[in-house]
């Protein structure tokens, strides 16, 4: 899965408003530089469905749509076999 870096902070109120999860941590904010995972590309790459954080193998802290202008796509890192 593709990784992205948040280019601007998202404060507590915006995080709460834009979080698609119904059960999310209180007082969550995302700092610029936070790395997340792209789950889907929308509108021909103008927006992305992104998750941040992990509360276990199948749970994240924040899930929502972010615009390309809010993210920096990270090059895939080669892994040794």
C-alpha positions in Angstrom: 0.0 0.0 0.0 1.2 3.5 -0.8 2.4 5.7 2.0 1.7 9.5 2.3 2.9 12.3 4.5 0.5 14.9 5.8 1.7 18.4 4.7 -0.3 20.4 7.1 -1.6 19.9 10.6 -5.3 18.9 11.2 -6.5 20.2 14.5 -8.9 18.4 16.9 -12.1 19.9 15.6 -11.2 19.3 11.9 -10.1 15.7 12.7 -13.4 15.0 14.4 -15.4 16.5 11.6 -13.5 14.7 8.8 -13.0 11.4 10.5 -15.2 8.7 8.8 -14.9 6.4 11.8 -17.8 6.3 14.2 -15.7 5.2 17.1 -12.7 7.4 17.2 -10.3 8.6 19.9 -11.2 11.9 21.6 -8.9 14.9 21.2 -7.1 13.4 18.2 -5.1 15.8 16.0 -2.7 15.0 13.2 0.6 16.8 12.9 2.2 17.9 9.7 4.6 15.1 8.8 2.4 12.2 10.0 2.7 9.2 7.7 -0.5 7.4 6.6 -1.6 4.7 4.2 -3.6 5.2 1.1 -6.5 2.8 0.8 -8.0 4.2 -2.4 -7.4 6.9 -5.0 -10.4 9.1 -5.9 -11.2 11.6 -8.6 -8.3 10.7 -10.8 -5.7 11.3 -8.1 -7.2 14.6 -6.8 -8.2 13.0 -3.5 -7.3 9.9 -1.5 -8.9 7.7 1.2 -6.2 7.6 3.9 -5.9 6.0 7.3 -3.6 7.2 10.1 -2.6 5.4 13.3 -3.1 1.9 14.4 -5.1 0.5 17.3 -4.4 -3.1 16.3 -4.0 -5.2 13.1 -7.4 -4.1 11.7 -8.2 -0.7 13.3 -6.9 2.8 12.7 -7.4 6.0 14.6 -8.4 8.2 11.6 -9.9 7.4 8.2 -11.0 10.0 5.7 -10.7 11.7 2.4 -7.8 14.1 2.0 -6.9 16.1 -1.1 -3.7 15.8 -3.0 -2.7 19.3 -1.9 -2.7 18.1 1.7 -0.4 15.1 1.1 3.0 14.2 -0.1 3.3 10.8 -1.8 6.2 8.9 -0.5 8.3 6.8 -2.8 8.1 3.1 -2.1 11.1 1.8 -0.3 12.8 -1.3 -1.6 12.8 -4.1 0.9 15.6 -6.7 1.0 14.5 -10.3 0.3 
